[in-house]
Amino acid sequence: MATSNTDEGKRIDAVVKTLDILEALWQAEGAGVTALTERTGLAKSTVHAHLTTLRSKGYVVQEGDEYRLSLRFLSFGEHVKHAEPLYAASDGPIDDLAEQVGERVLCSTHQNGLGTIINVSEGTRSFTSDIDVGTHTYLHSSAGGKAMLAHFSDERVNEIIDEWGLPTFTDETITDPDVLFDELAAIREEGVAYHRGEYIQGIGAIAAPILDTDGTVYGAVTVAGPEHRLTNEWEENDLRTQLLSTANTIEVNMMFS
């Protein structure tokens, strides 16, 4: 079986190819062998062999010439979500906050240097977005991500930058490490992080970290909405206080989870 050397040892090429095909299927929301060959750069025979194996194990289904992920992944996703203590700890509090402010409220955590949305609650005037439970994000480009980064050590932040970089999403995205570290210091001082169109143009957000008593970062809670509307609310109303109160409630829930 072919293996490849990496910084962390060896990886199995066949497994990498299988995962590349699964990710391509997920992104395409279903595709045929030819389309998957173009997306992955693998040979048609390789793609077909992997798809045949995945179908025999129940991980993909075939309809005509098109393949798509099976519902078997739904049970995996539900298991992972409910096994994460932060999901249960945040469920009620973010619902309450979304009802109070009328905006979209998200709870995120971090894994392998990236952010992941694990819980979402919709307010009465939530904006439409494809950012939902399971969405992975770069930490430097979101309010929740920056709220978490602000409580990592400088060494850990530098490790994340080395691994993932600071990719650009809009003209407002922070791409300079020095600028990022200055903002993280300001976040620690103020207690909350802001997002001003750094990931999606026109969308603003305010986030608070969710911390253990020893400073361990569980995640972050974020209120997101149209930038012009949210900017007025965090300047004129008590959104920051409501957000910090919600984060504190989640922290207390985590203590007893």
C-alpha positions as CSV (number, residue, x, y, z in Angstrom):
1,M,0.0,0.0,0.0
2,A,1.4,3.3,-1.1
3,T,2.3,5.9,1.6
4,S,3.6,9.4,1.5
5,N,5.9,11.2,4.0
6,T,4.6,14.3,5.8
7,D,5.8,16.4,8.6
8,E,3.8,14.2,11.0
9,G,5.0,10.9,9.6
10,K,3.3,8.9,6.9
11,R,-0.1,9.0,5.3
12,I,-1.9,6.4,3.2
13,D,-2.4,7.7,-0.3
14,A,-5.5,5.5,-0.9
15,V,-7.2,7.1,2.1
16,V,-6.3,10.6,0.9
17,K,-7.8,9.8,-2.5
18,T,-11.0,8.5,-0.9
19,L,-11.3,11.6,1.2
20,D,-10.6,13.9,-1.8
21,I,-13.5,12.1,-3.7
22,L,-15.8,12.4,-0.7
23,E,-15.0,16.1,-0.3
24,A,-15.5,16.7,-4.0
25,L,-18.9,14.9,-3.9
26,W,-19.9,17.1,-0.9
27,Q,-18.9,20.3,-2.6
28,A,-20.6,19.4,-5.9
29,E,-23.7,18.1,-4.2
30,G,-23.5,15.0,-6.4
31,A,-21.5,14.3,-9.5
32,G,-20.5,11.7,-12.1
33,V,-17.1,10.1,-12.6
34,T,-16.0,12.6,-15.2
35,A,-16.8,15.6,-13.1
36,L,-15.1,14.0,-10.1
37,T,-12.1,13.3,-12.2
38,E,-11.8,16.9,-13.1
39,R,-12.4,18.1,-9.6
40,T,-9.8,15.7,-8.0
41,G,-7.2,15.3,-10.7
42,L,-7.4,11.6,-10.3
43,A,-7.7,9.0,-13.1
44,K,-11.2,7.9,-14.1
45,S,-10.4,4.3,-13.2
46,T,-9.2,5.4,-9.7
47,V,-12.3,7.5,-9.1
48,H,-14.6,4.7,-10.3
49,A,-12.8,2.1,-8.1
50,H,-13.1,4.3,-5.0
51,L,-16.8,5.1,-5.7
52,T,-17.6,1.4,-6.1
53,T,-16.0,0.6,-2.7
54,L,-17.8,3.6,-1.0
55,R,-21.1,2.4,-2.5
56,S,-20.6,-1.1,-1.3
57,K,-20.0,0.2,2.2
58,G,-23.1,2.4,2.0
59,Y,-21.3,5.8,2.1
60,V,-22.4,6.9,-1.4
61,V,-25.5,6.2,-3.5
62,Q,-25.7,6.1,-7.2
63,E,-28.6,7.4,-9.3
64,G,-28.0,6.8,-13.0
65,D,-24.5,8.1,-13.7
66,E,-24.4,10.4,-10.7
67,Y,-23.1,9.7,-7.2
68,R,-23.9,11.5,-4.0
69,L,-23.2,11.1,-0.3
70,S,-25.5,8.8,1.5
71,L,-27.6,9.5,4.6
72,R,-25.1,7.5,6.6
73,F,-23.1,10.7,7.1
74,L,-26.1,12.2,8.8
75,S,-25.7,9.8,11.7
76,F,-22.0,10.7,12.0
77,G,-22.7,14.4,12.0
78,E,-25.4,14.1,14.6
79,H,-23.2,12.0,16.8
80,V,-20.2,14.4,16.5
81,K,-22.5,17.4,17.2
82,H,-24.2,16.0,20.3
83,A,-20.9,14.6,21.6
84,E,-19.5,18.1,21.8
85,P,-20.5,19.5,25.3
86,L,-20.5,23.1,23.9
87,Y,-23.5,22.2,21.7
88,A,-25.8,21.4,24.6
89,A,-24.4,24.1,26.8
90,S,-25.0,26.8,24.1
91,D,-28.4,25.6,22.8
92,G,-30.7,27.5,25.2
93,P,-28.6,30.6,25.7
94,I,-28.2,31.4,22.0
95,D,-31.9,30.8,21.4
96,D,-32.6,33.4,24.2
97,L,-30.1,35.9,22.7
98,A,-31.5,35.5,19.2
99,E,-35.0,36.2,20.5
100,Q,-33.7,39.3,22.3
101,V,-31.8,40.9,19.5
102,G,-33.6,39.5,16.5
103,E,-30.3,38.6,14.7
104,R,-28.5,35.5,13.8
105,V,-26.6,34.0,16.7
106,L,-23.8,31.4,16.2
107,C,-21.7,29.3,18.6
108,S,-18.4,28.1,17.3
109,T,-15.4,26.2,18.5
110,H,-11.9,25.4,17.2
111,Q,-10.1,22.3,16.0
112,N,-6.8,21.9,14.3
113,G,-6.4,25.7,14.0
114,L,-9.7,26.3,12.2
115,G,-13.1,27.4,13.5
116,T,-16.3,25.3,13.2
117,I,-19.9,26.4,13.6
118,I,-21.6,24.0,16.0
119,N,-24.8,25.7,16.8
120,V,-27.0,28.4,15.1
121,S,-30.2,30.2,16.2
122,E,-32.2,32.4,13.9
123,G,-33.7,35.7,15.0
124,T,-36.8,37.3,13.5
125,R,-34.7,39.4,11.1
126,S,-31.8,37.0,10.4
127,F,-30.0,37.4,7.1
128,T,-29.8,34.5,4.6
129,S,-26.5,32.7,4.7
130,D,-24.9,29.4,3.7
131,I,-22.8,29.6,6.9
132,D,-24.4,26.9,9.1
133,V,-23.7,24.1,11.5
134,G,-20.5,22.3,10.3
135,T,-19.1,25.3,8.4
136,H,-15.3,25.6,8.8
137,T,-13.8,29.1,9.0
138,Y,-10.4,30.7,9.2
139,L,-10.1,32.2,12.6
140,H,-8.5,35.5,11.5
141,S,-11.5,36.4,9.3
142,S,-14.4,36.2,11.7
143,A,-15.4,37.8,15.0
144,G,-15.8,34.5,16.7
145,G,-12.5,33.3,15.4
146,K,-10.7,36.4,16.6
147,A,-12.4,36.2,20.0
148,M,-10.9,32.7,20.3
149,L,-7.4,33.7,18.9
150,A,-7.2,36.5,21.4
151,H,-7.0,34.0,24.3
152,F,-4.5,31.6,22.6
153,S,-0.8,32.0,23.4
154,D,1.2,34.1,20.9
155,E,3.1,30.8,20.1
156,R,-0.2,29.1,19.2
157,V,-1.4,32.0,17.1
158,N,1.9,31.9,15.1
159,E,1.5,28.2,14.6
160,I,-1.9,28.7,13.1
161,I,-0.7,31.4,10.9
162,D,2.2,29.2,9.7
163,E,-0.2,26.3,8.9
164,W,-3.2,28.1,7.4
165,G,-1.9,31.6,6.5
166,L,-4.0,34.7,6.5
167,P,-6.0,34.3,3.3
168,T,-7.9,37.3,1.9
169,F,-11.7,37.2,1.5
170,T,-12.6,40.9,1.2
171,D,-10.6,44.2,1.1
172,E,-11.2,44.3,4.9
173,T,-9.6,41.0,5.8
174,I,-6.6,41.2,8.1
175,T,-3.6,39.7,6.2
176,D,-0.7,41.2,8.2
177,P,0.3,39.3,11.3
178,D,1.3,42.5,13.2
179,V,-2.1,44.0,12.5
180,L,-3.8,40.8,13.7
181,F,-1.8,40.7,17.0
182,D,-2.6,44.4,17.6
183,E,-6.3,43.6,17.2
184,L,-6.1,40.5,19.4
185,A,-4.6,42.8,22.2
186,A,-7.5,45.2,21.7
187,I,-10.0,42.3,22.0
188,R,-8.5,41.1,25.3
189,E,-8.8,44.7,26.5
190,E,-12.5,45.2,25.4
191,G,-13.7,41.7,26.0
192,V,-15.4,41.3,22.6
193,A,-14.3,41.0,19.0
194,Y,-15.7,42.7,15.9
195,H,-16.1,41.7,12.3
196,R,-16.6,44.4,9.8
197,G,-17.1,42.8,6.4
198,E,-13.8,40.8,6.7
199,Y,-15.3,37.5,5.5
200,I,-18.5,38.6,3.7
201,Q,-18.8,42.1,2.4
202,G,-21.6,44.0,4.1
203,I,-21.9,41.6,7.1
204,G,-20.9,42.6,10.5
205,A,-20.6,40.7,13.8
206,I,-19.7,40.9,17.4
207,A,-18.4,38.0,19.4
208,A,-17.4,37.0,22.9
209,P,-15.1,34.1,23.9
210,I,-16.3,31.2,25.9
211,L,-13.6,30.3,28.4
212,D,-13.0,27.8,31.2
213,T,-11.9,29.2,34.6
214,D,-8.3,28.4,33.8
215,G,-8.5,30.4,30.5
216,T,-8.9,27.4,28.2
217,V,-10.8,28.4,25.1
218,Y,-14.0,26.5,24.6
219,G,-15.3,28.6,21.7
220,A,-17.1,31.8,21.0
221,V,-20.7,33.1,20.7
222,T,-21.4,35.6,17.8
223,V,-24.2,37.9,16.8
224,A,-24.1,38.5,13.1
225,G,-26.2,40.7,10.7
226,P,-26.1,43.4,8.1
227,E,-23.1,45.6,8.9
228,H,-24.9,49.0,9.0
229,R,-27.6,47.7,11.3
230,L,-25.4,45.8,13.7
231,T,-22.9,48.7,13.9
232,N,-25.7,51.0,15.1
233,E,-26.8,48.4,17.7
234,W,-23.4,47.7,19.2
235,E,-22.7,51.5,19.4
236,E,-26.2,52.6,20.6
237,N,-27.7,49.7,22.5
238,D,-26.6,47.1,25.1
239,L,-25.6,44.4,22.6
240,R,-22.1,43.9,24.1
241,T,-23.6,43.4,27.6
242,Q,-26.2,40.9,26.3
243,L,-23.5,39.0,24.4
244,L,-21.1,38.8,27.4
245,S,-24.0,37.6,29.6
246,T,-24.8,34.9,27.1
247,A,-21.2,33.8,27.0
248,N,-21.1,33.7,30.8
249,T,-24.2,31.5,30.9
250,I,-22.7,29.1,28.4
251,E,-19.5,29.0,30.5
252,V,-21.5,28.1,33.7
253,N,-23.4,25.4,31.7
254,M,-20.0,24.0,30.6
255,M,-18.9,23.7,34.2
256,F,-21.8,21.4,35.0
257,S,-21.9,19.5,31.7
